[in-house]
Amino acid sequence: MAFSPPRSLFPSPSSFSLLLLLFSLLPSPFLIFSGVSPTARRHGGEVSAARIMAYDPRYPGPRDSSILTLQEHHRSQTILDGGESRHLRLRRSDADFWRTEDIPDRVLDYLRYLGFYGVYRIGRIQMDVGLITAMLERWRPETHTFHLPFGEATISLQDVSILTGLPVDGDPVTGVDPTLSIPEWQALCLRLLGFEPDAHFFDHSRLRIECLDDRYRHFHIADDAPEEMVQQYVRGQVLRLLGGVLLPDTSSNKMKLMFLPLLEDLDFARRLSWGSAVLACLYRAMCRGSYADQSEIGGYLVLLQIWVWERMPTISPLRRQLLEMPSEQQDPDVPFRLDGPLGYRWNVAFNVHHVSTRVARVYRCQLDTLVDTSRRFLWKPYTDGILAILPQMCTVGHDIWTARVPLICFDVVEWHLPDRVLRQFGQTQDIPEQFDTSQGLHRIDRRGRARIDWRIRHAQYIDIWDARRDHIVHGDPILRGRSYTDDYMAWFFSITVRVIGQSQYAVSGYEGESSTVRLLTDSVSDLVLDTRRALSTTDEDERIQILREMERTGSGALEAIGVDPHTCAPWYGAVRAPDMSYTPSPYASHMPSPHIPHMSSFDAAQMPPPFHPQMAASSSSYIPQMPSPGTSWPHEYDTFFSGPSVYPDERVERVSQSVDDPTASVIPEQHDQQISSTDIGEEPSQQEQPARTFLRRSKRPRAP
């Protein structure tokens, strides 16, 4: 018979409500007590308050709003408020450029000379709008970094050099913004490009890209063509790359002609830092795209997508061809070199059974459950072996990769802050110096600033860039596998929004289950491999390092499926309601909780009511009801457990079916519309209901 405590042990409803109200006004106990917790003593060590706070579902953050000052207007806040972040429209105009017939060798030699050959080799890569949208939900304009669950990361000058081959060490891309009449622009185009566009192709100081596409679609350069004609052709191709690929604006069909005078002297253009200009414009585009009211974005988003693929193996697609590996025809006596930057290896066909989902909600789930292990996130993906096969253009200027400097492209000035991401350079991360990214710079653009000389307007930032080698950031080397200090993690968890979506506590639909299964599979594989390493080593320090890595792997996997990695008990009742955020049951920390499967859609009114001080204060009769220990869940909770969660035996059955039939997908495509309709708050249709109530009563979990 179940034990029922006497009613006298509990306060009256009015007293209980008063206690809850007083408790809500007190500071968090996680910030007050920092001693050794029972969980820490059980594991034989200390667990800091910051670490406990990192796994607590009640605090999405930020606790300290001194860093993320723009959170109110950020895309992530829309999701935290119960809304949905809309997919952005990605603007670029490069389709016709890649359809251009073979470019002559003389022109390719000029592209190598100017530093644009790497972008040409990368080619056109199909964009994943869901991935871009999910990453912008974690991009912070206040810090120019992505806030991931375990720290900050960003696209640096190192990534630009290695992934694209663009030159980063050179003079800033800036100058006078010319404001010419249409006849003057036509005369300049005739002299530098070799043809005179019609007047209707001009929009003040911009030119429609289709004008250049029509010009070069079937244009041929003869082998004996004069050098002036070849250079005119080169300027046209570079202008197409700048306007349609590297620096596109949100118009998607017009390019800025302010770059054309910079290409008049090709020797001068060769000395410019095109890589830093591209990164500056990408920073600016991501900063604007991170606002909730933005619906479109420009910039070289291919760089962002490749950056994610290189550093997040569980998100990247599976390539059918490994271009970084020598072919059978390779001469073994000749050192192998990749014919392009590292990003070139992603311009291949992908395995159709292992492609990305292209759904922002699923990517949000994967980012929320991302853990700091070598198979989830690569801080240093560019190994010595990779660097050895790269062409020289990818390593020129490597000594300024960690320079803390402004990135400049005419009116655009954005700060490059490698001191916030020292782990990307093999150094220990400590609390970075508080720095203002000058939000006022984001409001500066070319509108209403005709004939302005940006070299004078941004002289103070150009001086810093010119002295870039005096602003190199240095950090301590990583020792014993600890890539960060305890102070850094405590600080970071207090200023960030670690979890954006509800995916950590209620994986959404079949797609979410697929990502969770993949994460758990990889986690078990990591644990097995690390266990073998720990058993085979005789170095005690190495063994401790391996055990710490195993602890992080296991903690991340438990957290991903809704289990507290410290108590190894499920978080019960973590629910998102419109007027509250992450509010678990008050019994979550006082009694063992039954195993609760992941759910994608449910009616909050059918759930056991979650703890919320405002709710308790407004109703003196509010007493959360829980089943007594040893008893079954009441029948009225049947609908609570009738979501599309896949139980272990059913998951194994579905996975085994896909193994037997390679064409079968573990994620049924026919359920896509069901998932998307319920996740945005709509009632499921009659056709959807049968697919969502397949849980048998015998599956109902019981309290321990």
Secondary structure, DSSP 4 states (H G I P E B T S, - for coil): ------GGGS--HHHHHHHHHHHHHSPPHHHH--S--HHHHHTTS---HHHHHHT-TT--S-S-TTS-TTGGGBHHHHHHTT--PPPPEEP---HHHHTSPPPPHHHHHHHHHHT-HHHHHH------HHHHHHHHTTEETTTTEEEETTEEE---HHHHHHHH----SSB-B--B-----HHHHHHHHHHHTSS---GGGEETTEEEHHHHHHHHSS----TT--HHHHHHHHHHHHHHHIIIIIS--TTSSEEEGGGTGGGSSHHHHHTB-HHHHHHHHHHHHHHHHTBTT--EE-S-HHHHHHHHHHH-TTTSPPBS--TTS--TTS-TTS----SS-GGGGGSS-B-GGG-----HHHHHHHHHT--SSTTT--S----HHHHHHS-GGGTTTGGGTTB-EEEEETTEEEEE-GGG-GGGGTB-B-PPPP----HHHHT--STT-TT-BHHHHTHHHHHHHHTGGGSB---PBPBTTB-B-HHHHHHHHHHS----SSTTTS--HHHHHHHHHHHHHHHHHHHHHHHHHHHH---HHHHHHHHHHHHHHHHHHHHHTTB-TTT--BPP-----TT-SS---TTTTTSPPPP----S---GGGSPPPP-HHHHHH-TT-----PPTT-BPPGGGTGGG-SS---HHHHHHHHHHHHHSTT--SS-GGGHHHHHHHHTTPPPPTTTHHHH----GGG--B--
